Amino acid sequence: MSDTAPVLPQVAPGAGGGPAPIPVTVLTGYLGAGKTTLLNRILTEDHGRRYAVIVNEFGEVGIDNDLVVDTDEEVFEMNNGCVCCTVRGDLIRVLSGLMRRQTPTSRAFDAIIVETTGLADPGPVAQTFFVDEDVRAKTRLDSVTTVVDAKHVLLRLADSREAREQVAFADQIVLNKTDLVDAEHLLEVERRLRRLNPLAPIHRAQRSGVDLAMILERGGFDLDRILDLEPEFLRPAHGEEGHVHDEHCGHDHHAHTDGGHAHEDQDIQGVSLTAERPLDGQRVTQWLNTLLQLQGPDILRAKGILDVKGEDRRLVFQAVHMIMEGDLQRPWKPEERRYSRMVFIGRNLDKVGLEAGLKGCEA
């Protein structure tokens, strides 16, 4: 690592030469979206994988646990209503207990699914996998998958902050119940979802019938891996500055307008930034650290791939609220365009200020 290399916290999966970390999928979505239906599909399909399931209940009497189909998998119930700072310890204890069942020669399960209550903010759940050293060493957050009800989501985005945060935080979105709406309504829903979250791919589904290979163990939280799978992942969304219309765009370039209507979900937005010149590693680290300290509660997610001066490898970083991690990953390929790009998703984002901050990090 050169003298100009950034000092972002380093990722340490499988620390100490132990077994590979267990992938974890956080399954979220508003009440009635179809999360439990999707979970039951995961548990019953013939995919040869064994899942441990953690169900986060609302209230003292568990309901969701009894709705999960009877399978060989064990379901661990948490009755705290939502996983936030005050009850994060419960999730850590459940995860730690699960990991004690694994041995170097035998795995009790291949992956973990955490199903949150429909009223939960997924942010603190995701943070759990970064704030506890033992959990971080033995598990790997694979993705936050959000299930959305195509028929009712526009109303939920208008009246529920939790629904907006679930969409904004997603690595991928399952747009469920598409058979209950017409094509025009479906396009409007997708436009709104992309405005809230320009990063997450959207999978249309009926009765949560999505191809499981598209949502499980794809490394949605692993930015470098997801870019190998989907090279356009960090590309500015349709309607955003820098978006290029081509055969890969996948949008109607004429019909996608907002019609002058104000939307209730405009408090959350995505901002895409690019820089053609290499960045100074120390400057960008200081800028990102300061930005997250000052605005972390408003920044739900941030991801980026940076071209650092003096480095042959790409710096990949991501942040969950005020927690950031990143490291130097694979080398830039000879034919690859070297430039920096990052996306911020959150509230009260100052795009001009963010652009100026990135500009000030150029070497």
N, C-alpha and C positions, 0 to 999 in steps of 0.2 A: 504494500500500500504506500502510495507516494506521500510526500509531505503535505500535499493539498487535499488529501483524502478527508472526507467528512467524518465526524465523530458521532454519528447516529448510533443508538443502541443496536447491538448486533443480535441477529436472530440465532438461537441456539437449539435447533431441534435435535433430539436424540443425544443430548449432551452426555459426555462421559462414555461414548461408544456403546450406549445401551440400545435396546430395540427401537425401531422406528416409531415415532409418535403416532398415536391413534387419531384418525381423522374424526372431526366433530362437525355435524351439520346442525345449525340452529334453525328450527322451523318456526316461522312466525306468520302473523296475518291476523286481521281483525276478526271479531266474533262472527261466525257463520261463513267464513270464506272457504272452508274446506280443508283446514289443516289436518284434522283427525282422519278424514277420508284419505288424504295423501299418505299419512303415516301408516294407515292400515294397508295400503297398497304396497308400501315399502316392506312391511313385515310379512306379507303373504306371497309376494311374487317369487318365482323360482330364479333367484339370482346368485345363490350359493354363498351369500354373505350373512353373517350373524351380527345383529345390531343390539346394543344396549340402549334403552330408551329412558329418558328423564322427562316426566310430564310435570309442568309447573301449573298447579291449580290456583284457582281464585276462591278464597274463602276456606272455611274449616272443613267443609264436607266435599270430598273429591267426587267429581263427575266424569271428567275427561278420562281418568284412569279406567273407569268401567266401560267407556266407549271404545277403548282400544281392543282390537280383536285378541282372542286367546291364542297365543303363539308360544313357541319355546323361549322367545326373548323375555327377559325380565323387565318390568316397568317400575321405575323408581319415582315415587310421587313426592312433590314438594308442595305444601299447602300454605305458601306465604303470599300468594296473590301475584306478586311480581318480583323479579330478581333485580333488586337495586342495591345500593351500597350497604344498607342495613342487613340484608339477607344474603348477600353474595357469598358469605361464609358457608351457608347451607349448600349451595351449588358446589363450592370447592370441596366440602366434605363428601358429598355424594360422588363427585368425580374421583377424589382420592381413594375412596372405598372401592370404586370400580377398578381402578388401576391396580390395586393390590391383588385382584383376582388374576391378573395377567402374570405369566411366568416367562422366562427366557425361551422355554421350549414349547409352551402351550398358551394360546390365546383363548380366553373365555369368549371374546367377541372381536369382531373386525373393525367396528366403527361405533360411534355414539351419535344418537339424535337427541337433541334437547327441544321439546315442543313447549313454547311459551304460551301463557294465557293470551287471549285475544286483546287484552287491555295492556299488554306489556310493551315497554320501550326496549327494543333489542340491544341498544347500546351498552348498558351495563352487563348484559349477558356476554357480549363479545369481549368486553374488557376483562372479564374473568380469566380468559385464556392468556392474558398478558401480565396481570398483576400478581399472580401466584407462581413462584418459581417451580414448584413441584408439578403443578398442573401444566405449566408451559413446557416443561421438559418432557412430559409423557403424552401430551395431547397436541393436536394441531387443528386450529380452527379452519375447517375446509371451506365453509361458506355460510352466509346468512341467506336463507331462502324464504321469500315472502309470498304467501298465497293471497290472491286478490279476487274478490267477487265482482265479476264484470258488470253485473246488473246494478249493484248498490254502491260501488266504490266511489263514484262521484259525490254522492251524498256523504259518505264517510270522510272523504277528504275535506269536505266543507265544514264538518262539525266535530272532527276528532283529530286532535294533535297526535295521538298515538298512531292512528292510521297513516298520517303523513310521515311520521318518523319510521314506521315499519317499511314503507315504500322507499324512503330516502336511504335507508341503511342497507338495503338488500344488495347482495352480490348477484342475485338472479330472482326473477319474478315469475310466478306461475299465475297466469291470468285465467282464472277458473270460471266455469259456468258461462262460457262463450255462446252456448246454444240458447241462452235466455235473452239475448239482445240481438239487434240487427247490425249489419255491417257498418253503418254510419256511426252508431253509438260505440261500437268496438274501436273504431279508428279514433274517436274523440277520447275514449278511455286511454288508449295507448299514447296519445299525444300528451295527456296530462301526466301519465306515469313517467314519460321521458323527460318532461319538464322538471319533475321532482328528482329524477335519478337518471342522468344521461349515461351511466355506466352499465346498469344491469340489463342483460338480455332478457327479453320477455317471451315466455313459452305459453302459447294458447292451449287451453285444456277444457274438457268437459268431464265433470265428476272426478276432477283431479287426475285425469288420465294422461299424464305427461310421461314421456320416455324417461325412465329413471336414470339411464346412462347420461342424460343431459343435465341432471341436477345433483347427482351424488358423486362425491369423490372426484370432482373435476378441478379442485384447487381454485375455487372462485376467490378465496381470500389470498391466494398466492399469485401476486400480480404478474410475476415473470412467467409462471406457467400458463395463466389464462391468456396472456398475450401470444404465446406460442399456439394455443388453440384458436384464439380469435384475435388476429393481428390488428383489427380495427377497434379494439376494446376501448382505448383511450382517445379515440377520435372525437372531436366535438360533435355533439348531437345535432340532428336536423333543426335548423333555425338558429343555431349558435354560430357566432363568428368563427370562421376557419373551417366550417363544414364544407366538404366537397361533394357535389352531386355527381354520381357516376353509377355504373351498373350494379355496384355493391351497396348502394344507399338503402334500397328497400323501402322507400317512401314515395308517396305521391307529392311531387314538388310543387304542384299548383293548388291542391286542395287543402294543404295543412296550414291553415291560418287560424288565428284566434278570434277573428270576427270582432275585435274590439272589446270583448267581454273581460271583466276583471274576475279573477279566480281567488277563491278563499285560501287556496293552498300556496299562494305566492310568497308566504313567509319562508318557505324552503325552496332553495334553488341550487342548481349546479353551475359552477364556473369552471371553464376549461382554459388553461394557460399553456402557451408554448414559448420557447426561447431557442433561437437558431444558434446563438453563440454559446460556447462552453461556459459552465458555471464555476465559480470559485467554491471549492468544497467547504471551507470554513464559513464563508459568508452565508451560503444557503442553509447550512446547519443552524447557524445563529438565527437567521431569519425565521426558519420553520419553528424552532424552539420557542422564540419570542411570540410568534403568531399564535401558537397553540396555548401558551401560557395566558395570553390576553383574551383570546377568542375561543378557546377550546370547548367550552360548553355549547357554543353555537355551531361549531364545526363537527357535524355528525361523522363524516368520513372524508378522508383525503388520501389520494393515491398518486404516485408519480414515478416516472422513469427519467433519470437525469444524466446528462452528459457532463461529467466533471473534468475540468482541465487537468491534464497530466495522467488521466486514468484510461486504461484500455477496456475496462469493464463498466457496465451500466450500473448506476446506483439506483436501486429500487427501494422506495419507501412507501409506507402507508401509516395513517393515523386513525385512531378511534378516539374521538373527543380530544383529551389532552395527552393521550398515550401514543407515542410514536416509535416506530422501529424501522430499520432499514439496513441494507448492507450492499456491498458490491457483489453483483452476481455475474452472469455469463459475459464473455467479451463481446464487444460490438462486432458484428459480422462485416466482412469487407464490402459487401454490396448494400449494407444497411444504411439508411439515412440517420446520421447522428444529430440528434437534437433533443431538447428536454421538453417533456409535456407532463402536466399534472392536472388533476381534477379535484375541486373542493365541492362538497355537498353540505349545505347547512343553512342556517338562518342569518339574516342581516349581513350577508356577504357583500363586501365592497370590492367589486370587480376591478375598478380603476386602481384602488389601493393595492390589491393583490398583484395586478400587472406591474405596478411600480416596484413592489417588493421583489418580484422575480427579476425585473430588469436590473435592479441594484445588485443582484448576485452574479451578474455576468463578469467573467474574468477579463 
